[in-house]
Amino acid sequence: MRKGPRTLHFSFTDASLTHFGGMVLVQRFCSKLHLRHRLQHRLHLPSRRGDYAPADLILALLFAVIAGLRRINKTEVLQYNGTFLSLLGLERFPDQSSLRRFLRRLTPDNIRQLVRLHDQLRRLLFTAPHPASALIFDVDSVVLTLYGQQQGARVGYNPKKKGRRSYHPLLCFEAGRQEFWHGSLRRGDTGANTGVLHFLRRVLAKAPSIIPRSRIRVRADAGYFSGKLVRWLETQALGYVVVAREHRRIKARAQAAHFQKLRHGWEVGEFRYAPTGWKKPRRFVVVRRPKPADPEEAQQLTLFTERGWSYSVLVTNLKLTPWRVWRFYCPRATIEKNIRELLYDLPLGKVPSAHWLPNVAFFQLVLLAYDLAHWFKRLCLPPHYLHATLETLRTDLLVVPARLVRTAGRNVLQLPRDYHHRELFVRAYRTASNLCLPH
């Protein structure tokens, strides 16, 4: 067994080392998007003489978030990361005080400009690599537990952490492309369906005009079950599937439904019913299966259990068989993966300030970073990476030791000799470099 060196000498002079060599791929993709140009010319952001340019500060935050830094006060590691700075085009990385001051200077109009830029990028990339013919919107909310006195934080309903102050943002993802569509940061004591109609109006306003309303569908869980929402979706000519709430009469109707047996022991049925306050009956689909032995499995998509059966009830206007309605709704579970990614792979819950507006701005920047990483996967990587998490993307490509050197008049990024994904790395860089996107 070889022994390690008996003596060591240290040198702190190399400015070309980085732990994030793969960020050159994201930088190249953002360059082809003309992201810096768009930030400079479409966002009228406050700046101070002698300070960083606002576009550079936003790029610094986006790159830090995608690279995996969980908090603004952890960005110090990038201040002496020579290659990372070269990729970003900065002489030095802004310290946490500069980033916090910048976020505090942003106004509500500045935040709206940032959201509009995000929407413009989404429209730009909507047809790449091929246009979609339909849209499926999944709506959900998440509790962001906070540990401080942040403005707008309230004690809300969180069964795991009762009494904790929190934010309660509302999120929408498009299921076909697995990209974020719209988000709103809300106080912690806000109900799940509070403001959902206004929220969905904003969602529909962002839908491309080439997609007819008959090709747009909405999926939501029991937190959004209401006659008001169902009526509004129908007036907008939208298809929908919404999980029913556990009401006594709905349970009775579900158990009394005429069921059709399926091969795997499950049974499906349907009934028409008008809950209290609903002007006319709607179609309800019932799916029941033998009660699973695993308690966690029994809770998933289960409205109630009775006599050894687990029941799920959905209200819908889709003209599909009950089983196909169920199969259409089941992929909505992917939104839970997306939210977990925002929470654990991105710093959605690591608010940087005690003030409301900076936290709203940071919230929108995290969502933009999520989509930038997703668009990069969709346009520059093989298809199987489309559903890979950002943590997988970092492990395979972004967090790679590298050294930037200049040899024979050329910039050379030196990567590890035994790097397993060298072919994928080179192919991704070439693909990003060859993207032809409108300015």
RAUR-V907603 format. One record per helix or strand of 3 or more residues. SS is the DSSP state (H for helix, E for strand). FROM is the first residue (numbers start at 0). TO is the last residue. Records with the same first field share a line. If there is no record, write none. Layout:
BEGIN
SS=FROM-TO + FROM-TO
END
This chain:
BEGIN
H=22-31 + 34-41 + 53-66 + 71-77 + 81-87 + 95-104 + 107-124 + 195-204 + 212-214 + 221-223 + 226-234 + 247-255 + 294-298 + 321-344 + 355-379 + 382-384 + 389-397 + 421-432
E=134-144 + 164-173 + 178-183 + 215-219 + 238-242 + 266-272 + 281-289 + 303-305 + 308-315 + 401-406 + 409-414
END
